[in-house]
Amino acid sequence: MKLLTQFVSVWSVLLLLLFSTTSLASAAVPAGLALIALTDKWQVMVEKQGELIVVEAIRNPRVMSYSASTQRVAFIGSDSVLYTYDLNAQTTTPVFDTAGAALDSTLRYTQPFYSQDGKWLYLVEMPDGKSRSTNIVAVSGDTGRKHYLVRKRSAQFEPYTRDTNDLFYSTASCVDDCEGMIWEIWQRENDTAKQFQLTLLNHVSNQPHLSADNWLYFSSNAPDRYYHIWRMRPQPGAPVEQLTFGSFRDSEPVTDQNGTLFFIRKTPSGTSLMRLEGDEAVQVTLPDTIMDIRNLEIKP
């Protein structure tokens, strides 16, 4: 009887571990995750019921943004044209041919980003197709009208917003005749149009992402030229905190609805999707067919 009791106890522990592992594996891909993955070609992949699926209709996109709310993907095609793809209707549409905004052949767009509710599409606008001086615009999904949000002499990139109350973006400036570049992160209050510089690391600080618990995550190569993940409160002059370390490149920080941090890590052996657990970076298992990833997003 004692041996039987011990056997049942051990078996119960094994079952608990088994179900815990299964649950962890199924939760490894967070809700609303999207990325561009390299298999036999570059393709958009989005999360559906805990698994990554390929959006077959989009081939070799340059950049993309996914709205889980509206089931649409905005992307720049290999022809440099901005499109949206409707996953439900399975249709691809040029944004400025149908959205009501005037099509100007001298303008080019890049780095699309959907708001959390999918009602606004933020873009980097490049006059004359060049990135030396850029604007940040927002296109309304309801009216198709284009609104200018950031217009400066400098170059603005990577528009990001969580709730449309505030816009975060990075500004690039030349140093020593452009032999070096400094990128800093800025914030725009959309209700007042006031803009504030948040980071002041005098290196490359970019790819802003705001978590549900009000941490602003970003990637920076300060102070040793290796890119790592940092965070700060979204306030001018707030202290910054470095979260990852090592002689590799960590970039594209995003968080899920629970505040868990995910990011992309590049090493000499390849590219991985990582999750931060406490102080430890843990690799997230992806399908074996994926050889590389980029353009990481989470919009649950």
C-alpha positions in Angstrom: 0.0 0.0 0.0 2.9 2.4 0.9 4.5 1.6 -2.5 1.2 2.2 -4.3 0.7 5.5 -2.5 4.3 6.6 -3.5 3.6 5.5 -7.1 0.4 7.5 -7.2 2.1 10.5 -5.7 5.0 10.4 -8.2 2.5 9.9 -11.1 0.5 12.9 -10.0 3.7 15.0 -10.0 4.5 13.8 -13.5 1.1 14.6 -14.7 1.3 18.1 -13.2 4.6 18.7 -14.9 3.2 17.4 -18.2 0.2 19.7 -18.1 2.3 22.6 -16.9 4.7 22.1 -19.9 1.8 21.8 -22.3 0.2 25.0 -21.0 3.5 26.9 -21.2 4.0 25.7 -24.8 0.6 26.8 -25.8 1.1 30.2 -24.2 4.5 30.7 -25.8 3.0 32.6 -28.7 1.1 35.5 -27.2 -2.3 36.7 -28.4 -2.0 39.3 -31.2 1.6 38.5 -32.1 2.7 39.2 -35.7 6.0 39.2 -37.4 7.7 38.8 -40.8 9.5 35.4 -41.0 11.9 34.0 -43.5 11.1 30.5 -44.7 11.6 29.9 -48.4 10.7 33.6 -48.7 9.8 36.5 -46.4 6.2 36.2 -45.3 3.8 37.7 -42.7 2.8 35.5 -39.9 0.1 36.3 -37.3 -1.2 34.5 -34.2 -4.4 32.6 -34.5 -5.6 30.5 -31.5 -2.1 30.3 -30.0 -0.4 29.4 -33.2 1.4 31.3 -35.9 -0.2 31.1 -39.4 1.2 32.4 -42.7 -0.6 35.1 -44.6 0.0 33.5 -48.0 -1.3 36.4 -50.0 1.6 38.7 -48.9 4.9 37.8 -50.5 8.2 39.4 -49.6 6.9 42.5 -47.7 9.4 45.2 -46.7 7.6 46.2 -43.5 4.1 45.5 -42.1 1.7 46.2 -39.3 -1.1 43.9 -38.1 -4.5 44.8 -36.5 -6.0 41.9 -34.7 -9.1 44.1 -34.1 -9.9 44.7 -37.8 -8.1 41.6 -39.1 -6.0 43.7 -41.5 -2.4 43.9 -42.4 -0.8 47.1 -43.7 2.4 46.5 -45.7 4.9 47.9 -48.1 5.1 45.6 -51.1 8.2 44.8 -53.1 7.0 47.6 -55.5 7.3 50.2 -52.7 3.5 50.7 -52.7 1.5 50.8 -49.4 -1.3 48.2 -49.3 -3.8 46.8 -46.8 -4.8 43.1 -46.8 -8.1 42.1 -45.3 -7.8 38.6 -43.8 -11.5 38.1 -43.8 -12.3 39.2 -47.3 -8.9 38.1 -48.6 -8.5 41.3 -50.6 -5.5 43.5 -51.2 -6.0 47.3 -51.6 -3.6 50.2 -52.2 -4.1 52.6 -49.3 -4.1 55.9 -51.1 -6.0 54.8 -54.2 -9.1 53.9 -52.2 -8.8 55.6 -48.9 -9.6 59.1 -50.3 -6.1 60.6 -49.7 -4.6 62.2 -52.8 -1.9 60.1 -54.4 1.3 62.1 -54.9 4.0 60.4 -57.0 6.7 62.4 -55.1 5.7 60.9 -51.8 6.8 57.5 -50.4 5.6 55.8 -47.2 7.2 53.3 -44.8 7.0 51.9 -41.3 3.2 51.5 -41.1 1.7 51.0 -37.6 -1.9 50.3 -36.7 -3.4 51.7 -33.5 -4.6 49.2 -31.0 -8.2 49.4 -32.2 -7.1 49.4 -35.9 -8.9 52.7 -36.6 -5.7 54.7 -37.4 -2.8 53.8 -39.6 0.4 55.7 -38.7 3.1 56.2 -41.4 6.4 57.7 -42.0 6.1 60.0 -45.1 9.2 60.6 -47.2 8.9 63.7 -49.5 10.7 62.9 -52.8 11.1 59.4 -51.6 14.0 60.3 -49.3 14.5 59.7 -45.6 16.7 62.7 -44.8 13.6 64.8 -43.8 10.4 62.9 -43.0 7.0 63.5 -41.6 4.7 61.3 -39.4 1.1 61.1 -40.6 -2.0 59.2 -39.5 -4.7 57.9 -41.9 -8.2 57.6 -40.6 -9.7 54.2 -41.2 -13.2 55.8 -41.2 -12.7 58.8 -43.5 -9.4 58.0 -45.3 -8.1 61.5 -44.5 -4.4 62.0 -43.9 -3.4 64.0 -40.8 0.1 65.5 -40.3 1.2 64.9 -36.7 5.0 65.5 -36.7 6.7 67.9 -39.2 10.3 68.9 -38.5 13.5 69.6 -40.4 14.9 66.4 -38.9 14.0 62.8 -39.8 11.3 61.1 -37.8 10.8 57.3 -37.8 9.0 54.4 -36.0 5.6 55.9 -35.1 4.0 54.0 -32.2 0.9 54.5 -30.1 -0.9 52.3 -27.6 -4.1 54.2 -27.0 -3.9 57.1 -29.5 -3.6 59.6 -26.6 0.2 59.8 -27.0 2.4 59.2 -30.0 5.9 57.9 -29.6 8.6 58.1 -32.3 12.3 58.3 -32.8 14.3 61.2 -34.3 17.5 60.8 -36.1 20.2 63.4 -36.4 23.7 63.5 -38.0 26.9 63.8 -36.0 30.3 64.7 -37.6 29.0 65.0 -41.1 26.8 61.9 -40.7 29.7 59.6 -39.8 27.7 58.8 -36.7 24.0 59.0 -36.0 22.1 59.8 -32.8 18.6 58.6 -32.4 16.4 59.7 -29.5 12.8 58.9 -28.6 10.2 61.6 -28.5 6.6 61.8 -27.3 3.7 63.8 -28.7 0.6 64.6 -26.7 -2.1 64.2 -29.3 -4.7 66.4 -27.4 -2.3 69.3 -27.0 0.2 68.6 -29.9 3.1 69.3 -27.5 6.2 67.2 -28.1 8.9 66.2 -25.6 12.2 64.5 -25.9 12.3 61.4 -23.6 15.7 59.8 -24.0 19.1 61.6 -23.9 21.6 58.8 -24.2 23.5 60.3 -27.2 23.5 57.0 -29.0 20.9 55.1 -31.0 17.7 54.8 -28.9 14.8 53.7 -31.0 11.8 51.2 -31.4 9.6 52.6 -28.6 6.9 50.4 -27.1 4.6 51.3 -24.1 3.4 48.5 -21.9 0.0 48.3 -20.1 1.7 49.1 -16.8 3.2 52.3 -18.3 6.8 51.3 -19.0 8.3 52.7 -22.2 10.6 50.0 -23.6 13.2 50.7 -26.3 16.4 49.4 -27.9 19.6 51.3 -27.5 23.3 50.7 -28.2 24.4 52.9 -25.2 27.0 52.7 -23.8 29.0 49.9 -25.4 27.6 49.9 -29.0 25.8 46.6 -28.4 22.1 46.9 -28.7 20.1 45.9 -25.6 16.6 46.4 -24.3 16.0 49.4 -21.9 13.0 50.9 -20.2 11.9 54.1 -18.5 8.7 55.9 -17.5 7.4 58.0 -20.3 8.4 61.3 -18.7 11.2 63.7 -19.7 14.2 63.2 -17.5 13.0 59.9 -16.1 15.8 57.4 -15.2 16.5 54.6 -17.7 17.1 51.0 -16.8 19.0 48.5 -18.9 17.3 45.1 -19.0 19.4 42.8 -21.2 23.2 42.4 -21.5 25.7 40.6 -23.6 27.6 40.7 -26.9 24.6 40.4 -29.2 21.9 42.5 -30.6 18.5 42.8 -28.8 15.8 44.8 -30.6 12.1 45.3 -31.3 10.7 45.1 -27.7 7.0 44.4 -27.3 4.8 43.3 -24.4 1.7 41.1 -24.2 -1.5 41.9 -22.3 0.1 40.6 -19.1 3.1 42.9 -19.4 5.6 40.1 -20.4 8.4 41.4 -22.5 9.3 39.8 -25.9 12.1 40.9 -28.2 14.3 39.7 -31.1 17.9 38.6 -30.3 20.5 38.3 -33.1 23.7 36.3 -32.4 26.3 34.8 -34.8 24.4 31.5 -34.7 21.0 33.1 -35.8 17.9 35.1 -34.8 15.6 34.1 -32.0 12.4 35.3 -30.4 13.0 35.9 -26.7 10.9 36.3 -23.6 12.1 38.0 -20.4 11.4 36.1 -17.2 12.7 38.0 -14.3 16.3 38.8 -15.2 16.6 35.8 -17.6 16.0 35.9 -21.3 14.3 32.6 -22.5 14.0 31.6 -26.1 10.5 31.1 -27.5 10.1 28.0 -29.7 9.1 28.8 -33.3 8.4 26.5 -36.2 11.5 24.8 -37.5 10.8 26.2 -41.0 11.5 29.8 -39.8 15.1 30.8 -40.5 14.9 34.5 -39.5 12.4 37.0 -38.1 11.9 40.7 -38.0 9.1 43.4 -37.6 7.8 42.0 -34.3 4.4 43.3 -33.0 1.9 42.3 -30.3 -1.6 43.8 -30.3 -3.9 41.5 -28.2 
